């Protein structure tokens, strides 16, 4: 059935059926789709040491996707979309490109490709990891599990084998889930320190993983916008209100100081968690001066969308171009059918 489904999708795209549906139906709907990217990684050059496959797109694949989207859609900035929702006039046939975390590959690979096609993007920065050699914690875990000489690691009474890439990814996913559930920053950092000591991997000298501030400023000059993604990428609903505010407000202040302008866009981290945001988190984001926040929940944005819970569709890791083509249409069709059903 899976093979049949893939063949059907292939035919829908390459026979032009999807383009016809797009042209005659979905391009006319008053909604916008936000695509959520993370890493544009060149695996052949070793980027796989930090990149989880589920959030990585190769530069070649990324260019195919942007070329496809730019020829069929109007790629607008998130700032434009936020303003459009305020006035109830969302541009038809529009999409937005966003990136979470702030990897340097966004500058090295994604930025020149987007410029080539006259497109822009919003990049959400994990503020304490920009301009230095610090890793976002989940990539620190992945990096250590791959570089360690240990054959296995015991966590919470379970032994995880590390003999090959598949074992490493499995262990990383489970350990990452454990870390997301830790209730405060201090305990999370203690857990990570213990893991670092036992795996005996030096993570201090790893360079060029996250964006440098000069990269950010260069992209800003070309019209790219930047939002906050917390200081250290915690799972916000797990924290106390005080720690939430420190992560949410602190990241805004760091980025504003570097950019010399107000930062009003926010993205909730850890979309893979069961709940990466809730009403309390949204309230704190509002209190900290942001005007908009994006989620990892799939869907489109319309004029009635919650400004602190804009939906975004994640970029597929397999059959990317086909899934991008179909997903851009299906999300808008789902919205249309939901409206008619009501």
N, C-alpha and C positions, 0 to 999 in steps of 0.2 A: 504493500500500500504506500509506503514511503517513497519508493522509486516511482510509482505511478503519479504521486502528488508532485514530485520534482519535475517529471516530464510535462505534466499539465502546466506547471508554473513557467517552465521554459517556453512552451508553446504560446502561452498567453503573452509573454513579453516579446518574443522574437517573431511572432506573426503580426504584431502591432495591435492586438486586441486591447491590451492595457492602455496603449496610447489613445485609442479611440474612446475608451471609457473616461480617461483623463480629460481629453479635449472636450467631449460633449457633456460630461456630467461633473466630475469632481473639481475641475479647474474653475468652475463657476460657483462653487460653494463658499460662503463667507467664513471659512475656517483656515487655520494655519497649522502645519505640522512641524514640530521641533525634533530634529534628529540629534541623538545623544552619542557622541564619540568620546573616546578616552585617548588611546595610544595609536599613533600611526608608526608602526615599528618595522624596521628592517631586520627581520629574523636572521638573515644570512650573515649579518654583521654582529650578531651576538646579543641583540636587544632582548632576545627571549629570556635572558637571565633575570630581567625584572618584569617582563610583561606576561600577564595571565592571558592565555589565548582567547578567552571569552570577551576580552575588551580590546583586542588588538586588530588592526587592519593594516595590511602591507601598503607601502606608498603606491605601488602599481594599482592595487585594488582601489585605494582611496581616490586616485586620479580618475579611474573609470567611473566611480560613483559620482564625483563632483562634475565631471564632464556630462554625464547623463542628466543629473539634476539641473545643472545650469542651463541646459538646452530646453528644458520643459517647464521649469518653475522660475519664479522670481525669488531669488535668495535675498531675504531682507535681514537686517540686524535685529537682535532681541530687543534692543531699545525701541526700534520702530514698532515692533509687535506690542510691547507694553503700552506705548502711546496709543496704538490703534485700538486696543481693548478698552482703554479709558474712554475714548470717544465713540466706541461702538461702530468702528468702520474698518474692520480687518481686511487687508488687501486680498482679493481673490487670487488663487493660484500661487500662494506664497508659502515658503518654508524657511526655517531658521536652522543654522548649524551651530552646535555647541560642543565644547570639550570639557570634561571634568578632570580635576586633579592638577594639571599644569606640567605635563611631561615636556622635556626639551625636544622630543621628536615632533611635537606640535609646531615648533619653530623651524626645525631642520627640514621636515618633510611636508607637513600639512600647509603651512603658511605660503610657501612659494606656489604650491598647486592651486590653492584658493585664489591667490593673486592672478595666476595665469587665466583663470576663468571669470575674473571680475567678481569674485564672491568674498564674503566676509564671514566672521564667526565671533562667538563669545566664548572666552576661555575662563573657567572658574579655577581659581588658584588656591591650593592648600598652602596658606601663607607662610608657615614656619619652614616649609621645604623649598621655597623659592630663593635662588641666589646663593645656595650653599650646597654641601654634599649630603644633606639629610634626605633619607628616603621616606615616602609615605609608608606607614607601618606594614601594610599588607604586602608591599613589594620588598620591604626589608625581610619579611618572613620568607617569601619566595626565593629571594637571592641567597639567603643563608642556607635554606634547605638544599639548594642546588650546589653551593660551593663548599659545604661542609665535608670533612673526611669521615664523619660518622655514618655508619650504615643504617642507623635508625634513631628515632627520638621518642621518648616516652612523655606523653602529655595526659594529665588527668587519669592516670592508670592504664592508658592505652598505648601500645607500642606501634609506631608508624615506620614502616620500612622506607628507605630512601635510595634504593639501588638503581632506580631509573626514573625517567622524566614523568611517566604516568603515576608512579608512586609518590613522587614529589608533589605533583599537582593535587592528588587526592589528599595528601597530608596537609597541604597548604589550605585547601578548601575547608577541611574540618577544623584545623587550628584557627583559621580566620574567623570561622563561626563562633568559636569559643571566645576569641578576643572581642568580637562585636558585642557579646553578651556581658562583658565585664562592666560593672556599674560605675566606675569612676576612672579618671585619667591616671591617678597615682597607681592604682592596682594594675591597670593596663600596662603602664610603663615598667612596673616591677616584673610583670609576666614576660614582657619583651626582653628585659635585661637578663632575666634568668635563662631564657631561650638562647640569647646571644652568647652567654657564658658557656652553656652546654654544647652549642654547635661550634664554638670557637672559630668564628668567621669575622674578619675585619670588614666593617661596613663604612668606616669613616673616610676611606680614600676613594670611594666610588664617585666619580665626577660625571658631569654631562647627562645625568638622569633627569633632573628637574630643570625647569626653565630658569634662566638667569634674568636679573632685572633689566639688563640691557636688551635682551630678547623681547621682553614684554614692552619696553618703550619703543623699540623698532616697529613692532606690530601695531602698537597704539597709533603711531604716526600714519599708518596705512589704513586706519579706520576700524581696526579690530577693537572690541570692547572686552572688559574684564570684570569678573564678579568674584565673590568670595565663596570659598568651599571649606570654611572653618580654618583653625590654626593647624590641627594635627589629624584631621579626618576621623573623628570618633563617631560611634553610632549615637546620635544626639538623644533619642528617647531613653537611652540607658543612663543618662547623666542627671545630676541634680540641676535645678533651674540656674543656680549660680555658675556651675561649670558650663552649662549651655551658653549662658550669656558671655562668659569669658572666651569661649571658642568662636562664637558668632560675631560678637562685637570686636573682639581682638583682631580677628582676621581682616575685618573692614578697615580698622585703623592702620594696620601694617601696610595694606595695599594703597590706601589713600595717601599715606606719607610718601610712598615711592612714586606714585603716579601724579601726585599733585592735583587730584580732582576727587570729587565725591564718588564713592562706590555704593551703588544702590541695588545691585543684582546679587542674588544668592542661590546656591544650589545645595540641596541636602545630600550629604555623603552617604555611602554604604547602601546603595539601592538594592543590593542583594539581600539585605536584612529583611526579616518579616515586616518590620515597621521602621522605616528610616526617617519618618517624621510623624508628628501628631499635632493636635490642636495647641498643646502647650508650646511645642517647638515653633510653630507658626506664629504664635503670639510673641515669643521672644524675638524672632526675626523682625517682626513689625516694630517692636519696641526699640530695636537697635538701629532703626533708621533705613532699612531696606524698603524698596517699593515693590519688589517682585522676588519670588522664589520659584525654582523649578524642581520637579520631582523626577523619579525614575519610573513612575506609573505611566503606562502606555495610553495614548489617546491624542486628541487634537485640542487646539485652543480655539475657543469661540468668544463672542463678546460677553458671555456670562461666566467665563472661567474665573475661578478663584485666583486672584493675583498672587497669592502665596502658595499656590499649588498648581502651577502650569504643568500639564502633562508633556512627556517627551517619549519618543520611541527609541529604544536601544538599537544600535547598528548590529545586524546579524553577523556571526562569525563565519558562517558557511554560506556559499552561493550568494555572496554579498550583493552583487549588482542586481540579480534577479529579485532578491528579497527587498532591496531598496525600491526597485521599480513597483513591485506589487504592494509593498507596505505603504508607500506614499498614497496609493489609491484606496487600498482597503480601509485604512484608518478614517479617511474622509467618507467613504461609503457607510461605514459603521455609524458615524455621526449622523448621516442623512437618514438612515433607517431608524435610528433611535428617536430622532426628532419626529419622524412620521408616525412612529409607534405611540408617541405621547399625544 
